[in-house]
Amino acid sequence: MIGTFLEGETILVIAGFLAYSGYFQLPWVILTAFAGTFAGDQSFFYLGRYKGIAFLEKRPLWHSKTDKVFDLLHRHQIKVVLGFRFLYGVRNVTPFVIGASRMHPGKFFLLNGLGAGIWAFAVGYLGFSFGDMAEAILGEIKHYETHFLLGLIAIGGLMFWRSMHLAKRARENAGNAP
């Protein structure tokens, strides 16, 4: 659940794969992912609702992302709330921006719950299906599951390192701006 509170596609794919391998049960993986992403997004929504635009204005590194989200939200409010988890690059800031946009909390709660459920099922089942496809190609997957798991962890680690590296560069560039 902690992995999905902030960002959890890689964690959820790995958990789905482990469910296929028999280490977890897929319904519990999906339910846990749902709870984590729903709780995280609700938290960021209320943080945005109470800290609002003033908080965003103090973070110049967020401006390009928040501008994109506000624009999308203005044009496609329901679609954004249902699908922001699938939008790379703006996923983390979106619930905060939605809260700052003053969307009614009840509306966000319902749409966020539906979106979190769709995301948890789709990504969890993707990981489960990955195990099924790997077994169809390689035969008995038990011989390879450690390699697959390490590969997925390595990919997730590289993605995390890259995002941290890009954030550091953006902070450095913002510090050098006139």
DRENLUMTI-442471 format. One record per residue: chain; x, y, z of N, C-alpha, C in turn. Coordinates in steps of 0.05 Angstrom, whole numbers, plus 32768, in hexadecimal, padded with zeros to 4 digits. Layout:
# residues N
['A',[X,Y,Z],[X,Y,Z],[X,Y,Z]]
...
This chain:
# residues 178
['A',[8011,7FE8,8000],[8000,8000,8000],[8011,8019,8000]]
['A',[8028,8019,800E],[8039,8030,8010],[8044,8037,7FF4]]
['A',[804B,8023,7FE4],[8055,8028,7FC9],[8041,8035,7FB7]]
['A',[8027,8031,7FBB],[8013,803D,7FAA],[8009,8057,7FB5]]
['A',[8011,805E,7FCE],[8008,8078,7FDA],[8013,808F,7FC9]]
['A',[802C,808D,7FC1],[8038,80A3,7FB1],[8037,809D,7F93]]
['A',[8044,8088,7F8B],[8044,8080,7F6F],[804A,8062,7F6F]]
['A',[803B,8053,7F61],[803F,8036,7F65],[803B,8024,7F4E]]
['A',[803E,802D,7F35],[803A,801B,7F1F],[804D,8004,7F20]]
['A',[8067,800A,7F25],[807B,7FF4,7F25],[8075,7FE1,7F3C]]
['A',[806F,7FEC,7F54],[8069,7FDB,7F6B],[8052,7FC9,7F65]]
['A',[803D,7FD5,7F59],[8025,7FC5,7F54],[8029,7FB0,7F3F]]
['A',[8039,7FB6,7F2A],[803F,7FA2,7F16],[804E,7F8B,7F23]]
['A',[8061,7F91,7F34],[8071,7F7C,7F42],[805E,7F6C,7F54]]
['A',[804C,7F79,7F62],[803A,7F6B,7F74],[8027,7F59,7F64]]
['A',[801E,7F63,7F4C],[800D,7F52,7F3B],[801C,7F3A,7F31]]
['A',[8035,7F3E,7F2A],[8046,7F27,7F21],[804A,7F13,7F38]]
['A',[804E,7F1D,7F50],[8051,7F0C,7F67],[8037,7EFD,7F6E]]
['A',[8020,7F0A,7F68],[8006,7EFC,7F6B],[8004,7EE5,7F57]]
['A',[800D,7EEA,7F3F],[800D,7ED4,7F2B],[801F,7EBD,7F35]]
['A',[8035,7EC4,7F41],[8048,7EAF,7F4A],[803F,7EA1,7F63]]
['A',[8029,7EAB,7F6F],[801E,7E9D,7F87],[8027,7EA9,7FA1]]
['A',[8036,7EBF,7FA1],[803F,7ECB,7FBA],[8029,7EDD,7FC7]]
['A',[8018,7EE9,7FB6],[8002,7EFA,7FBF],[7FE9,7EF0,7FB2]]
['A',[7FD3,7EFA,7FBC],[7FB9,7EF6,7FAE],[7FB1,7F0F,7FA0]]
['A',[7FAB,7F0D,7F86],[7FA6,7F24,7F75],[7F90,7F36,7F80]]
['A',[7F79,7F2C,7F8B],[7F65,7F3F,7F96],[7F70,7F50,7FAC]]
['A',[7F82,7F45,7FBD],[7F8D,7F54,7FD3],[7FA2,7F69,7FC8]]
['A',[7FB0,7F61,7FB4],[7FC3,7F74,7FA7],[7FB4,7F8C,7F9C]]
['A',[7F9E,7F87,7F8E],[7F8E,7F9C,7F82],[7F81,7FAD,7F98]]
['A',[7F76,7FA1,7FAC],[7F69,7FB0,7FC2],[7F7E,7FC1,7FD1]]
['A',[7F95,7FB7,7FD6],[7FAA,7FC6,7FE4],[7FB3,7FDD,7FD3]]
['A',[7FB7,7FD9,7FB9],[7FBF,7FEE,7FA7],[7FA9,8004,7FA6]]
['A',[7F90,7FFB,7FA4],[7F7A,800E,7FA5],[7F7B,8020,7FBE]]
['A',[7F7E,8013,7FD5],[7F7E,8022,7FEE],[7F95,8036,7FEF]]
['A',[7FAD,802D,7FE6],[7FC4,803F,7FE7],[7FC1,8057,7FD5]]
['A',[7FB9,8052,7FBC],[7FB7,8068,7FA9],[7FA0,807B,7FB0]]
['A',[7F8A,806F,7FB9],[7F73,8080,7FC1],[7F7A,8091,7FD9]]
['A',[7F87,8086,7FED],[7F8E,8096,8005],[7FA3,80AB,7FFE]]
['A',[7FB6,80A5,7FED],[7FCA,80B9,7FE5],[7FBD,80D0,7FD6]]
['A',[7FAC,80C9,7FC3],[7FA0,80DE,7FB3],[7F8C,80EF,7FC3]]
['A',[7F7E,80E3,7FD6],[7F6C,80F3,7FE7],[7F7D,8106,7FF8]]
['A',[7F94,80FC,8002],[7FA5,810D,8013],[7FAF,8125,8003]]
['A',[7FB9,8120,7FEB],[7FC3,8136,7FDA],[7FAD,8149,7FD1]]
['A',[7F95,813E,7FCD],[7F7E,814F,7FC6],[7F79,8164,7FDD]]
['A',[7F78,815A,7FF6],[7F72,816B,800C],[7F89,817E,8012]]
['A',[7FA2,8175,800D],[7FB9,8187,8010],[7FB6,819E,7FFC]]
['A',[7FAF,8198,7FE3],[7FAB,81AC,7FCF],[7F93,81BE,7FD5]]
['A',[7F7F,81B3,7FE1],[7F67,81C2,7FE8],[7F6D,81D7,7FFE]]
['A',[7F7E,81CF,8011],[7F84,81E1,8027],[7F9C,81F3,8023]]
['A',[7FB0,81E9,8013],[7FC8,81F9,800E],[7FC4,820A,7FF4]]
['A',[7FB7,81FE,7FE1],[7FAE,820D,7FC9],[7FC4,8219,7FB7]]
['A',[7FBB,822D,7FA9],[7FCB,823B,7F95],[7FE4,8247,7FA1]]
['A',[7FE2,8253,7FB9],[7FF9,825F,7FC6],[8010,824B,7FC9]]
['A',[800A,8233,7FD0],[801E,821E,7FD3],[802B,8218,7FB8]]
['A',[801A,8217,7FA3],[8024,8211,7F88],[8036,8227,7F7D]]
['A',[802F,8240,7F83],[803F,8256,7F7A],[805B,8257,7F86]]
['A',[805F,824B,7F9D],[8079,824A,7FAA],[808B,8233,7F9E]]
['A',[8080,8223,7F8C],[808F,820D,7F80],[8091,8210,7F62]]
['A',[80A5,821F,7F59],[80A7,8224,7F3C],[80AD,820A,7F2C]]
['A',[80B8,81F6,7F39],[80BD,81DD,7F2A],[80A3,81CF,7F22]]
['A',[808E,81D4,7F30],[8074,81C7,7F2B],[8064,81D6,7F16]]
['A',[806B,81EF,7F0F],[805A,8200,7EFE],[8053,81F3,7EE4]]
['A',[8066,81E7,7ED6],[805F,81DC,7EBB],[804B,81C5,7EBF]]
['A',[804F,81B4,7ED3],[803C,819E,7ED8],[8021,81A8,7EE1]]
['A',[8021,81BB,7EF3],[8007,81C4,7EFD],[7FF7,81D3,7EE8]]
['A',[8006,81E2,7ED7],[7FF8,81F0,7EC1],[7FEA,81DB,7EAF]]
['A',[7FF8,81C6,7EA9],[7FED,81B0,7E98],[7FD4,81A4,7EA5]]
['A',[7FD6,819F,7EBF],[7FC0,8193,7ECD],[7FA8,81A5,7ECE]]
['A',[7FAD,81BF,7ED5],[7F96,81D2,7ED6],[7F88,81D4,7EBB]]
['A',[7F98,81D4,7EA5],[7F8D,81D6,7E8A],[7F7C,81BD,7E84]]
['A',[7F87,81A5,7E8A],[7F78,818D,7E86],[7F5F,818C,7E97]]
['A',[7F62,8194,7EB0],[7F4B,8194,7EC2],[7F35,81A6,7EB9]]
['A',[7F3D,81BD,7EAE],[7F29,81D0,7EA4],[7F19,81C4,7E8D]]
['A',[7F26,81B5,7E7C],[7F19,81AA,7E64],[7F0C,818F,7E69]]
['A',[7F17,817E,7E7A],[7F0E,8163,7E7D],[7F0E,815A,7E9A]]
['A',[7EFF,8167,7EAB],[7F00,8163,7EC8],[7EFD,8145,7ED0]]
['A',[7EE7,8139,7EC7],[7EE2,811D,7ED0],[7EF7,810A,7EC5]]
['A',[7EFE,810D,7EAC],[7F12,80FC,7EA0],[7F2D,80FE,7EAE]]
['A',[7F34,8116,7EB6],[7F4E,811A,7EC4],[7F4E,810C,7EDF]]
['A',[7F38,810F,7EEE],[7F37,8102,7F08],[7F37,80E4,7F05]]
['A',[7F29,80D9,7EF1],[7F29,80BC,7EED],[7F43,80B1,7EE3]]
['A',[7F52,80C1,7ED3],[7F69,80B6,7EC5],[7F84,80C1,7ECC]]
['A',[7F86,80D3,7EDF],[7FA1,80DF,7EE4],[7FB6,80CC,7EEC]]
['A',[7FAE,80B5,7EF7],[7FC2,80A1,7F00],[7FD1,8095,7EE8]]
['A',[7FC5,8098,7ED1],[7FD1,808C,7EB9],[7FE2,80A1,7EA9]]
['A',[7FE3,80BA,7EB3],[7FF1,80D0,7EA6],[800D,80D3,7EB2]]
['A',[8021,80CA,7EA4],[803D,80CC,7EAE],[8045,80E9,7EAF]]
['A',[8052,80F1,7EC4],[805D,810B,7EC6],[804C,811F,7ED6]]
['A',[8032,811A,7ED8],[8021,812C,7EE7],[8011,811C,7EFC]]
['A',[8016,8103,7EFF],[8006,80F2,7F11],[8007,80FC,7F2E]]
['A',[801F,8103,7F38],[8021,810A,7F54],[8015,8125,7F5B]]
['A',[8017,8138,7F49],[800E,8153,7F4F],[7FF0,8157,7F4A]]
['A',[7FE4,8145,7F3A],[7FC8,8149,7F32],[7FB4,814A,7F49]]
['A',[7FB5,8138,7F5C],[7FA1,813A,7F72],[7FA3,8154,7F82]]
['A',[7FBC,815E,7F85],[7FC1,8177,7F92],[7FB4,818E,7F82]]
['A',[7FB8,818E,7F68],[7FAD,81A3,7F57],[7F8E,81A1,7F57]]
['A',[7F83,8189,7F56],[7F66,8186,7F57],[7F5B,8192,7F71]]
['A',[7F69,818D,7F87],[7F60,8199,7FA0],[7F62,81B7,7F9F]]
['A',[7F77,81C2,7F94],[7F7A,81DF,7F92],[7F65,81EB,7F7F]]
['A',[7F5B,81DB,7F6C],[7F47,81E5,7F5A],[7F2B,81E8,7F67]]
['A',[7F29,81DF,7F7F],[7F11,81E1,7F8F],[7EFB,81CE,7F86]]
['A',[7F02,81B8,7F7A],[7EEE,81A3,7F73],[7EE0,819B,7F8D]]
['A',[7EC7,8195,7F8C],[7EB8,818C,7FA3],[7EC4,8172,7FAE]]
['A',[7ECA,8170,7FC8],[7ED6,8158,7FD3],[7EC7,813E,7FCE]]
['A',[7EAC,813F,7FCE],[7E9C,8127,7FC9],[7E9F,811D,7FAD]]
['A',[7EA0,8130,7F9A],[7EA4,8128,7F7E],[7EBF,811C,7F7A]]
['A',[7ED4,8128,7F86],[7EEF,811C,7F84],[7EF0,8101,7F91]]
['A',[7EE4,80FE,7FA8],[7EE4,80E4,7FB7],[7ED9,80CE,7FA5]]
['A',[7EC2,80D3,7F99],[7EB5,80BE,7F88],[7EC6,80B8,7F6F]]
['A',[7ECE,80CD,7F61],[7EDD,80C9,7F48],[7EF9,80BD,7F4E]]
['A',[7F05,80C6,7F64],[7F1F,80BC,7F6C],[7F1C,809E,7F73]]
['A',[7F07,8096,7F81],[7F03,807A,7F87],[7F00,8069,7F6E]]
['A',[7EF0,8073,7F5B],[7EED,8064,7F42],[7F07,8062,7F33]]
['A',[7F15,8079,7F30],[7F2F,8079,7F22],[7F44,8067,7F30]]
['A',[7F45,8068,7F4A],[7F58,8057,7F59],[7F51,8039,7F55]]
['A',[7F38,8033,7F54],[7F30,8017,7F4F],[7F38,800D,7F34]]
['A',[7F33,801E,7F20],[7F3A,8017,7F04],[7F59,8013,7F02]]
['A',[7F68,8026,7F0E],[7F85,8025,7F0D],[7F90,800C,7F1B]]
['A',[7F86,8007,7F33],[7F90,7FF0,7F42],[7F8A,7FD5,7F34]]
['A',[7F72,7FD3,7F29],[7F6B,7FBB,7F1A],[7F7C,7FB8,7F01]]
['A',[7F7E,7FCD,7EF1],[7F8C,7FCC,7ED7],[7FAA,7FC6,7EDB]]
['A',[7FB7,7FD4,7EED],[7FD4,7FD1,7EF0],[7FDA,7FB7,7EFF]]
['A',[7FCA,7FB0,7F13],[7FCE,7F97,7F21],[7FCB,7F7F,7F0F]]
['A',[7FB6,7F81,7EFF],[7FB1,7F6B,7EEC],[7FC7,7F6A,7ED6]]
['A',[7FD2,7F81,7ECF],[7FE8,7F82,7EBC],[8000,7F72,7EC6]]
['A',[8007,7F76,7EE0],[801C,7F67,7EEC],[8016,7F49,7EED]]
['A',[7FFD,7F42,7EF3],[7FF5,7F26,7EF4],[7FF7,7F1A,7ED8]]
['A',[7FEE,7F29,7EC4],[7FEF,7F20,7EA8],[800B,7F1D,7E9E]]
['A',[801D,7F2F,7EA8],[8039,7F2D,7EA1],[8044,7F12,7EA9]]
['A',[803D,7F08,7EC0],[8046,7EEE,7EC9],[803A,7ED8,7EB7]]
['A',[8021,7EDB,7EB0],[8014,7EC7,7E9E],[8022,7EC7,7E83]]
['A',[8028,7EDE,7E78],[8035,7EE0,7E5D],[8051,7ED4,7E5F]]
['A',[805F,7EDB,7E74],[807B,7ED1,7E77],[807B,7EB3,7E79]]
['A',[8068,7EA7,7E87],[8066,7E8A,7E89],[805F,7E7D,7E6E]]
['A',[804E,7E8A,7E5F],[8047,7E80,7E45],[805F,7E7F,7E32]]
['A',[8070,7E93,7E35],[8088,7E95,7E24],[809E,7E83,7E2E]]
['A',[80A3,7E83,7E48],[80BA,7E76,7E54],[80B5,7E5B,7E60]]
['A',[809C,7E53,7E62],[8095,7E3A,7E6F],[8092,7E3E,7E8D]]
['A',[809C,7E2D,7E9D],[809A,7E2E,7EBA],[80A8,7E47,7EC5]]
['A',[8099,7E5A,7ECD],[80A3,7E74,7ED5],[80B3,7E73,7EF0]]
['A',[80AE,7E60,7F00],[80BC,7E5E,7F1A],[80DA,7E5F,7F17]]
['A',[80E4,7E55,7F00],[8101,7E55,7EFB],[810B,7E71,7EF6]]
['A',[80FA,7E83,7EED],[8102,7E9D,7EE4],[80F7,7EB4,7EF5]]
['A',[80E6,7EAE,7F08],[80D8,7EC4,7F16],[80EB,7ED6,7F25]]
['A',[8101,7ECC,7F30],[8114,7EDD,7F3E],[8120,7EF1,7F2A]]
['A',[8127,7EE7,7F12],[8132,7EF9,7EFE],[811E,7F0E,7EF5]]
['A',[8105,7F06,7EF1],[80F0,7F1A,7EEA],[80EC,7F2E,7EFF]]
['A',[80EB,7F25,7F18],[80E7,7F37,7F2E],[80FE,7F4B,7F31]]
['A',[8116,7F41,7F2F],[812D,7F53,7F30],[812E,7F66,7F19]]
['A',[8126,7F5D,7F01],[8124,7F6F,7EEA],[810F,7F85,7EEE]]
['A',[80F8,7F7D,7EF9],[80E3,7F91,7EFE],[80EC,7FA5,7F13]]
['A',[80FA,7F9B,7F28],[8104,7FAD,7F3D],[8119,7FC0,7F31]]
['A',[812B,7FB5,7F20],[813F,7FC6,7F14],[8133,7FDB,7F02]]
['A',[811F,7FD4,7EF3],[8111,7FE8,7EE2],[8104,7FFE,7EF3]]
['A',[80F7,7FF5,7F08],[80EA,8008,7F1B],[80FF,801A,7F28]]
['A',[8116,800F,7F30],[812B,801E,7F3C],[8137,8033,7F29]]
['A',[813B,802A,7F10],[8145,803D,7EFB],[8131,8053,7EF6]]
['A',[8117,804D,7EF5],[8103,8062,7EF1],[8103,8076,7F09]]
['A',[8106,806B,7F21],[8107,807C,7F39],[8120,808E,7F38]]
['A',[8137,8082,7F32],[8150,8091,7F31],[814E,80A7,7F1C]]
['A',[8143,80A1,7F05],[8140,80B4,7EEF],[812E,80CB,7EF8]]
['A',[8118,80C5,7F05],[8106,80DB,7F0E],[8114,80EC,7F23]]
['A',[8123,80E0,7F35],[8132,80F0,7F49],[8147,8101,7F3C]]
['A',[8155,80F6,7F28],[816A,8104,7F1A],[815E,811C,7F0B]]
['A',[8147,8118,7EFE],[813A,812E,7EEF],[8130,8143,7F03]]
['A',[8126,813B,7F19],[811D,814F,7F2D],[8134,815F,7F38]]
['A',[814B,8152,7F3C],[8163,8160,7F46],[816C,8174,7F31]]
['A',[816D,816C,7F18],[8175,817F,7F03],[8162,8196,7F01]]
['A',[8148,8191,7F03],[8134,81A7,7F02],[8138,81BA,7F19]]
['A',[813E,81B0,7F31],[8143,81C2,7F48],[815C,81D3,7F43]]
['A',[8171,81C6,7F38],[818A,81D5,7F32],[8184,81EA,7F1D]]
['A',[8176,81E4,7F09],[816F,81F7,7EF4],[815E,820E,7EFE]]
['A',[814C,8208,7F10],[813B,821D,7F1C],[814C,822F,7F2E]]
['A',[8160,8224,7F3B],[8172,8235,7F4B],[8184,8247,7F3A]]
['A',[8189,823F,7F21],[819A,8250,7F0F],[8189,8263,7EFF]]
['A',[816F,8262,7F01],[815E,8274,7EF1],[8160,8290,7EFB]]
['A',[815E,82A4,7EE9],[8161,82C0,7EF2],[814A,82C9,7F03]]
